[in-house]
Amino acid sequence: MTDFDKIYSMYFKDVYLYLRRLSGDEHLAEEITAQTFYKALKSLDKFRGDCDIRVWLCQIAKNSYYTHIEKNKRVESLDAKNAEAADGKSFTDIIEDKEAAKLIQSVLHSIEDPYKEVFMWRVYADMSFKEIGRIFSKSENWACVTYHRAKKMIKERLEEYGYEN
C-alpha cells in the first residue's frame, strides 16, 4: 500500500463528510471528493507538513467546491420568478435564502484564522471539539472557546449588515 493509498483510506470519509455538509449535495460531495484526492495526489510532493494532512485535504476540497460553484452559477429565467418551488416556497423566498447564505459565507470568510477554520470544522464537518483541538495541536477547551468566539464574530458582522435571525 502506497503512502497515498493510506492517506486516501484514512481521510476519504472526513473529506466527503466535510463536502457533504458544505454543499448539502451527496453527488456533488462525491464528485468533489474525487477531484480533491486527484489534486492531492498530483501535489503530494508539495505538502510541507505545516498542518495536519486532514486540514490540507479539506482546504483543497473547499477550494475545489468554491471553484465549482463559480463555474456553475446559473441565471434564473424571468419565468421562474412566479413559479413555485417543489417545497412550496416562492421564488422570492428561495432568492432570499440564497442571499442570506451568500452573506453568511461572505462574513465567514472575512473572519481571521483560526476562528474561521474552527467554525468550519465544527459546522461543516460536524467534528467534536476534541477532534478540532487535535487538528490544531490544542486542547478541547481551546477549540470550544475559539468556536464560540467565531460564532459571536459572525453574529456581530451579520447584525452590521442588518441581518437578524
Helices and strands as residue ranges (DSSP letters): H 3-23, H 26-43, G 44-46, H 53-71, G 78-82, H 91-110, H 115-124, H 129-135, H 140-160
